């Protein structure tokens, strides 16, 4: 794709690898333990992050965990012992900040995935899992670090992080591939 012998695929994969290598695995383990022990889990993200979060919710359901997606009519109320998992790369999304406060006021634990450790969302979270990747808040000028547009590096890292978390949660919960398959929808 480029004349230098390096393809855009190589570049993008290299960037993703660098981001994932900088994620603190002990934080990933702690987040997984939090999810595995939750009474209920509700998840939320905006835009393309929401697509990644919804995919993760599907896998949490396949694992047998009590998960719902905020905005769905069947989302139960959260309270003590529950976890609100929310993704906000820039950490300043108004909707995210509001929902975080609602969850906290109800007594739920707020688990945030963000690229911005000093953001408003990080200050409100009970636990922050830092994903050090370019987002829409850092995709221009000297802050730009990725060949990928806008927040794509963060969103791609979310996908891979969530897949690794599924593997870790599978071990934590004792879920088998067969049990996961039985929970897959037949309404396709």
ChimeraX attribute file (.defattr): number of C-alpha atoms within 10 A of each C-alpha:
attribute: neighborCount
match mode: 1-to-1
recipient: residues
	/A:1	9
	/A:2	7
	/A:3	6
	/A:4	6
	/A:5	8
	/A:6	10
	/A:7	12
	/A:8	13
	/A:9	10
	/A:10	12
	/A:11	14
	/A:12	17
	/A:13	14
	/A:14	12
	/A:15	20
	/A:16	21
	/A:17	13
	/A:18	14
	/A:19	18
	/A:20	19
	/A:21	12
	/A:22	12
	/A:23	17
	/A:24	12
	/A:25	12
	/A:26	10
	/A:27	14
	/A:28	19
	/A:29	15
	/A:30	13
	/A:31	20
	/A:32	19
	/A:33	15
	/A:34	18
	/A:35	24
	/A:36	22
	/A:37	15
	/A:38	20
	/A:39	17
	/A:40	22
	/A:41	28
	/A:42	24
	/A:43	22
	/A:44	25
	/A:45	22
	/A:46	16
	/A:47	9
	/A:48	14
	/A:49	22
	/A:50	18
	/A:51	15
	/A:52	21
	/A:53	23
	/A:54	18
	/A:55	15
	/A:56	21
	/A:57	23
	/A:58	18
	/A:59	22
	/A:60	23
	/A:61	17
	/A:62	23
	/A:63	25
	/A:64	16
	/A:65	21
	/A:66	17
	/A:67	25
	/A:68	22
	/A:69	21
	/A:70	20
	/A:71	10
	/A:72	8
	/A:73	8
	/A:74	9
	/A:75	15
	/A:76	14
	/A:77	12
	/A:78	21
	/A:79	17
	/A:80	15
	/A:81	14
	/A:82	23
	/A:83	27
	/A:84	30
	/A:85	26
	/A:86	27
	/A:87	27
	/A:88	26
	/A:89	31
	/A:90	24
	/A:91	23
	/A:92	16
	/A:93	16
	/A:94	11
	/A:95	12
	/A:96	19
	/A:97	18
	/A:98	12
	/A:99	16
	/A:100	25
	/A:101	16
	/A:102	14
	/A:103	21
	/A:104	20
	/A:105	13
	/A:106	14
	/A:107	15
	/A:108	25
	/A:109	24
	/A:110	25
	/A:111	23
	/A:112	26
	/A:113	26
	/A:114	26
	/A:115	24
	/A:116	24
	/A:117	18
	/A:118	11
	/A:119	16
	/A:120	15
	/A:121	29
	/A:122	25
	/A:123	12
	/A:124	16
	/A:125	21
	/A:126	16
	/A:127	18
	/A:128	24
	/A:129	23
	/A:130	19
	/A:131	24
	/A:132	20
	/A:133	30
	/A:134	28
	/A:135	27
	/A:136	15
	/A:137	16
	/A:138	19
	/A:139	20
	/A:140	14
	/A:141	7
	/A:142	7
	/A:143	11
	/A:144	17
	/A:145	15
	/A:146	21
	/A:147	14
	/A:148	18
	/A:149	13
	/A:150	17
	/A:151	20
	/A:152	21
	/A:153	25
	/A:154	28
	/A:155	25
	/A:156	19
	/A:157	22
	/A:158	24
	/A:159	17
	/A:160	15
	/A:161	16
	/A:162	19
	/A:163	15
	/A:164	13
	/A:165	20
	/A:166	18
	/A:167	13
	/A:168	17
	/A:169	22
	/A:170	21
	/A:171	11
	/A:172	15
	/A:173	14
	/A:174	11
	/A:175	16
	/A:176	12
	/A:177	11
	/A:178	8
	/A:179	13
	/A:180	16
	/A:181	11
	/A:182	10
	/A:183	14
	/A:184	14
	/A:185	9
	/A:186	6
	/A:187	4
	/A:188	4
